[in-house]
């Protein structure tokens, strides 16, 4: 009889271990999803900042042309905008690589309200230069 109870006890312990492992895995996945979403939000903010920089360039060109129709912005005047945009683009690319690493897949898919998968972002690896 004690053999029966030992088996039941072992089965319950094994089931408990599986449940614990499942909870830990679910927690890890939730952390990963939160990190990916944080990176996506950062990228959206960076894209908005890039758009703001483009608008500022346009504003600068417009104002210069209003004062003098033949006016052109010099490289020195455009360089701060260009550097900011390039820096933001590099940060976005870094975040996309981090998302790729976290997702362990080259396509990030989420389900829409109708349970159909929606591709949010696709990671495209950099082309390697041939020597």
C-alpha positions as CSV (number, residue, x, y, z in Angstrom):
1,X,0.0,0.0,0.0
2,X,2.8,2.4,0.8
3,X,4.2,1.7,-2.7
4,X,1.0,3.1,-4.2
5,X,1.2,6.2,-2.1
6,X,4.9,6.6,-3.0
7,X,4.0,6.5,-6.6
8,X,1.2,9.0,-6.2
9,X,3.5,11.3,-4.2
10,X,6.1,11.0,-6.9
11,X,3.6,11.8,-9.6
12,X,2.3,14.8,-7.7
13,X,5.8,16.1,-7.2
14,X,6.6,15.6,-10.9
15,X,3.5,17.4,-11.9
16,X,4.4,20.2,-9.5
17,X,7.8,20.5,-11.0
18,X,6.3,20.7,-14.5
19,X,3.9,23.4,-13.4
20,X,6.8,25.4,-11.8
21,X,8.8,25.1,-15.0
22,X,5.8,26.2,-17.1
23,X,5.3,29.2,-14.8
24,X,9.0,30.2,-15.1
25,X,9.0,29.8,-18.8
26,X,5.8,31.9,-19.1
27,X,7.4,34.6,-16.9
28,X,10.5,34.6,-19.1
29,X,8.4,34.9,-22.3
30,X,6.4,37.7,-20.7
31,X,9.7,39.6,-19.9
32,X,10.9,39.0,-23.5
33,X,7.6,40.3,-24.9
34,X,7.8,43.4,-22.6
35,X,11.4,44.1,-23.7
36,X,10.5,43.7,-27.4
37,X,7.5,46.1,-26.9
38,X,9.8,48.6,-25.1
39,X,12.2,48.5,-28.1
40,X,9.4,48.9,-30.6
41,X,8.1,52.0,-28.6
42,X,11.7,53.4,-28.6
43,X,11.9,52.9,-32.4
44,X,8.5,54.7,-32.9
45,X,9.8,57.6,-30.8
46,X,13.0,57.7,-32.9
47,X,11.1,57.6,-36.1
48,X,9.0,60.5,-34.9
49,X,12.2,62.4,-34.1
50,X,13.5,61.7,-37.6
51,X,10.3,63.1,-39.1
52,X,10.7,66.2,-36.8
53,X,14.3,66.6,-38.1
54,X,13.1,66.4,-41.7
55,X,10.4,69.0,-41.0
56,X,13.0,71.3,-39.4
57,X,15.2,71.0,-42.5
58,X,12.2,71.9,-44.7
59,X,11.5,74.9,-42.4
60,X,15.1,76.1,-42.6
61,X,15.0,75.8,-46.4
62,X,11.7,77.6,-46.6
63,X,12.8,80.5,-44.4
64,X,16.1,80.8,-46.3
65,X,14.2,80.9,-49.7
66,X,11.8,83.5,-48.4
67,X,14.7,85.8,-47.6
68,X,16.5,85.1,-50.8
69,X,15.1,83.0,-53.6
70,X,18.6,81.9,-54.7
71,X,19.6,80.9,-51.1
72,X,20.8,77.4,-50.4
73,X,21.7,75.9,-47.0
74,X,25.3,75.1,-46.6
75,X,26.6,71.7,-45.5
76,X,27.5,73.2,-42.2
77,X,23.9,74.3,-41.7
78,X,22.6,70.8,-42.6
79,X,25.2,68.7,-40.9
80,X,23.6,68.8,-37.4
81,X,20.3,67.6,-38.8
82,X,22.1,64.9,-40.9
83,X,24.1,63.7,-37.9
84,X,21.0,63.5,-35.7
85,X,19.1,61.6,-38.3
86,X,22.0,59.1,-39.0
87,X,22.4,58.6,-35.2
88,X,18.7,57.8,-34.8
89,X,18.7,55.5,-37.8
90,X,21.7,53.6,-36.3
91,X,19.8,53.3,-32.9
92,X,16.8,52.0,-34.7
93,X,18.9,49.4,-36.5
94,X,20.5,48.4,-33.2
95,X,17.0,48.0,-31.6
96,X,15.8,45.9,-34.6
97,X,18.8,43.6,-34.1
98,X,18.0,43.3,-30.4
99,X,14.4,42.5,-31.2
100,X,15.6,39.8,-33.6
101,X,17.9,38.4,-31.0
102,X,15.1,38.4,-28.4
103,X,12.5,36.9,-30.7
104,X,14.8,34.1,-32.0
105,X,13.0,34.5,-35.3
106,X,13.4,36.8,-38.3
107,X,9.8,37.8,-38.4
108,X,8.0,39.3,-35.4
109,X,4.3,38.3,-35.5
110,X,1.5,39.2,-33.2
111,X,-2.1,38.2,-33.4
112,X,-4.7,40.8,-34.2
113,X,-8.1,40.8,-32.5
114,X,-9.4,38.3,-35.0
115,X,-6.6,35.9,-34.1
116,X,-5.0,36.2,-37.5
117,X,-1.2,36.8,-37.4
118,X,0.0,40.2,-38.3
119,X,3.7,40.8,-39.3
120,X,4.8,43.9,-37.4
121,X,8.4,44.0,-38.4
122,X,10.7,41.9,-40.5
123,X,14.4,41.8,-39.7
124,X,16.5,41.9,-42.8
125,X,20.2,41.0,-42.1
126,X,22.9,43.3,-43.4
127,X,24.5,42.2,-46.6
128,X,28.0,41.0,-46.1
129,X,30.6,42.5,-48.4
130,X,32.3,40.0,-50.6
131,X,36.1,40.2,-50.7
